[in-house]
Amino acid sequence: MRYLKESELTPYLNQGKEIQQYMGEFYDGQYKCLRYLTLHKGKEGYTGLLFEVFDETEEGIESIYNFSSIEPDDMYGKEIGPFDSIEKLIQSINQIAKLNDEKYLLAGYLDDIIK
């Protein structure tokens, strides 16, 4: 696992890869929750999916990808975009939640981060 810098995102996204970033934990009442982002490029441009999920490790669920969404309507993430550039997408996301420009990962590594 290697972190990607913001300058490395476009080539990976243009190859059809998804990029993710773990954005930390927060509490919804008494429940611990986790937030992460997935970036991808589709036919219409660059899109982000913001996920907010309950931390269900105490219930025996081991993967962040299997945790339940806080909002049932956002089960597949809250869509942000599409935008014609990755820079515009990141700018829009930063208005909602702060991204770390040196903590991007190829999709599938978030479980390693939260353990």
N, C-alpha and C positions, 0 to 999 in steps of 0.2 A: 504494500500500500504506500502510495506517495501522494502528497498533497500537490495540487495543481495551483498555479497562480492565475490570476484573471487573464493575463496575456496569453495563456495556453488554451483557453476555453474554445475559441472559434474553430481551430482545426479539429478538435475532437467532436464538437457539435456538428460540423460539416460532414464528418464521417458517419453520422447517425448515432453517435454515442450519447448517453445521458450522463449529466454531471450532477452531483449532489453536494449539499453542505448541511452539516448538523448545526442548528442555530441555538441550541441550548434547551434548558428546562424552565418550566414555570409551574405555578399552581393554579388550578381551577377549583376554588374552594379548598377542600382537603385533599384533592387528588393531584398527584404529580403528573405533569404532562411534558411532552417533548415536541420540539418544533424542528422541522427540516424542510429543505427545498430541493426540488428536482428541476433541472433545466434541460430543455431539448429543442431541437430545430425541426419544424414540420414544413409542410407546403406553404403555409401562410406566414412563416417567420419563426422567430425565437419566442418560446413560451416558457413560463415558470409555473410550477405547481407547488404551492405552499401547504404543507401538511402539519396539522396539530393533532397529536394523538395522546391517549392515556398511556402512561408507563405501566404496562401489565406484567412486568417481570415477576412480581410476587404471586401472580396467578398462574405462573408456569409458562407463559408465552415468552419465548427467548428472542424473537426477532422484531425489531422496530417496524419492519414491513408488515407484520401481522397484528400490530396493536390497533385498537379501535379508535376511530376518528372521534374527536370531541363533538363535532357537528355532523350529524348523519347526512346532511346534504352535501358535505365536502368529503365524502368517503374516498374519493379519488383525487383529493387535493383541491385547493382553491386556485383556479386558473388566473394567471396574470399574463396579459398579452393577447395576441401575438404582437411583436415589434419587429421592425425591419433590421435591427442590429442588436447584438448582445449588450452593447453599452446602454442602449435605451431601456432594455429589459432590466438590467441591473439597477439603473437609476430609479426605475419605477418600484422595484422591490425594496430598495433602500428607503423609500418613503414609508413603507409598512414595517419593515424589520431590517436591522443593520446586518449586512453581510461582511464577512472577513475576506478580503481580496486575496489571501494566501492560504485559504483552508478549503478549497474545492477538492472533491474526490470523484473518481469515476464511480458510476452507480454500483451499488452492491456492497460497499464497505462500511456503511453506517453502523452495523452491528458491532464492528471492531471498535468503533469510537465510543459507544455508550457502555461498553463492558468495563 
